[in-house]
């Protein structure tokens, strides 16, 4: 009885010292306690008092849940059980004190699982470099400051940045007074235009996920390339404005339909014609006529079925484009933060690091969809010279050639050389989809008109001027 009383007194004393610990269940044989710094750092533990306590130390078990992944559970159980074994008395107080200290000082608790995934991803991204002399990408953690130092390398290019986790992570709403994950660029050899584009999009992804958007939608809506003027027209307006577009697909479809109609006409004429037997003074060969008519009908049915299937496939493709445009329009015009703050913030650290790793690794070796050559030169200094050539004199031939190779990111996410993109957007067929086999989306860029009709008019005017010049040259 005195043993049970001593345990109850010890628990009561620990509770008075740490009132922030919630104690839903307490018995002489075990107790259940929870502690949280924020709703996203809540840790639940079970303390079991064995026979012979405190000579035999209490047993600490941490519940595994969304906050506590297996790795953190194992770490805490090992550390807290060691504390209990080293403490001759007042083991409950000592265990609680260590748990509270860990949760309050380690800002990585709410993103422990994400952090582990980030470390593994950075290490795997450099697996092919393990035996080479190329510099490795690294990730360094400072748990008491909530700071992550990320150093990403690919070939001769690199980006060094810091990510600071706010104590309220992942909730950065005004109610909590929290701030979003702070992304700070420390050094890089990418041009400022490219780094600004990457950093701005990365921070925007975090902001949108704190508003409750999924990682996929946040990625789509954080596009740093501005939407063309005519991009947000709804489907009915687009049908009215662009009733007929001069595109590669429409030209091909018109030719195909013309050929198909000609075949059907020939077959129907053949079906309606009569066959005369040679040497029979013009009498009809009914057997041969029946066979030819039957073959013609079968050919018409087969051709009609093939054309119907092709039309259905084309309609599905057009419908997919329309749905994509509708989703984008809805994404840009909807309000995602309803009054009252009912949207649950989404963890964004792993998405942020994944985005940075993929951009640095992918952009360095990305190929231009038009010419299938590297968008970025191998040497970073050469890339900076290309960007600096924009301020050079227009009469400088070398600078002019370098400007043609300037990288441009389009709305679909692919990168092009300036000259390649200019040819793609200003010469027929207009309204073409991205030549990248993995993309297939419409190509837009704010420096070129988004109106297909305007592009057609400009191209026609250019051709007219060329013809006038040729006529004048021929006359002279």
C-alpha positions, 0 to 999 in steps of 0.5 A: 500500500505504501508502495502505491502511495509513493508512486501516486505522490511521485506522479503528483509532484511531477505533475505540479512541476510540469503542468503542461503535461496532460495526464489522462490516465494514472494508476499504480501500475502505469500512466499515460501522458502527452506533451505538445509544444504545438498541435503538430508536436504532440507526443504520447507516452506510456510509463509502466511501473514494474514490481520493485520500482524504483529499484527496477526502473520504469519502462517508457513506451512512445506511441507511433503516429503521424508526428512520431515516425519509427525512427523518432520513436526508437530514438526517444525510447532509447534516450528516455529509458536510459534516463530512467535507469540512471535515476535512482528516484523520481524517475517520472519527473526526470523522464518528463523533464527530458521529453519536454526539453527535447520537444521544446528545443528540437524544432525538427520534431513536426517534420522528422519524417520529412527530414529523414526523407530529405537526407536520403533523397540528397544522398541518393541523388549523388549515388552515381558520383560516389566514385567520381571527382565531382563535388557531392551534394550535402545536407546539414542539420541544426536541430536547436536552430531549426536550420538546414544547410543544403548544398546541391551540386551537378557538374560545374553548377551549384546552389547553396541555401539555408532553410529555416523551420519555424516553431509553428511548422507546418501552420504559418497562419496569423493565428499562430504567429508563425512564418513560412519556411524561410528559404535563403540563397547563400551562394550560386554560380547560376545567373540571377535570372534563373536563381530568382525564378527558382527561389520565387517558385520554391517559396510560393510552393511553401506558401500555397501548401500552408494554405492547404493545397496539395503538393501537385496543385501548389506546384502547378499554381506557382508557375513563375512564367506569367500567363499570356493575355488571352490564356484565361478565356473560357472554353465558349469564348475560345470557341468563338474567338478561334473558330478555325486555327492554322495548326499542324494538327488541323492541316493534317486532319483536313488532308486526312478527311479529304482523302477519306471522303475521296475513298468513300466516294470512289467506293460508292461509285463502284458500288453503283456501277454495272459490270459488263461481261466481255464478248456478251454484247454488253450483257451484265455479269451479275455474279461479278457485279454482286461481288464488287458491290459486296466488297465495296460495301465492306470497304466503306464500313471498315473505312467508316469505323476507322474514321469514327475511332480516329475522330473519337480519339481526337475529341478525347485529346481536345477535351483533355486540353479543355479540362486542363485549361479549366483547371488552370483558370479555376486555380488562378481565380479561386480563393484558397483561404476561406474565412475562419481558417478551416483549411489544414496546412500541409507539410511542405519541407520534403516538397521544397527540398525535392523541388530544389534537388530536381531543378538543380539536377534536371536543369543542368542537363535539360535538352531544348525540345526543338534542337535536342541540344543542351539548354545550359552550356557546360561552363557556368561562366559561358552561361553568365556571358550569354545573359550579359550579352543582352546589354551588349551592342546590337551590332556586336555579332558575337553577342548577337549569336550568344543571345540566340542561345539564351535559355527561356522557360516556357509556361509548360515548364520546359526550357528552350534556346531563344532562337528555337523558341522564337521559331516555334512560336512565330512560324506556322503551324501556330498553337503547336504543343510542346515537342517534348515527348514527356510534356505535350502541353501548349507552349506559351511565353509572355514575350511572344503573343498568346493570341494565335490569330495575332501570330498568324497576322504577323507572319502573313505581314512578314511574308508579304514584306519579303515578297515585296522585297523579292519583287523589288530586287527582281525589278532592279 
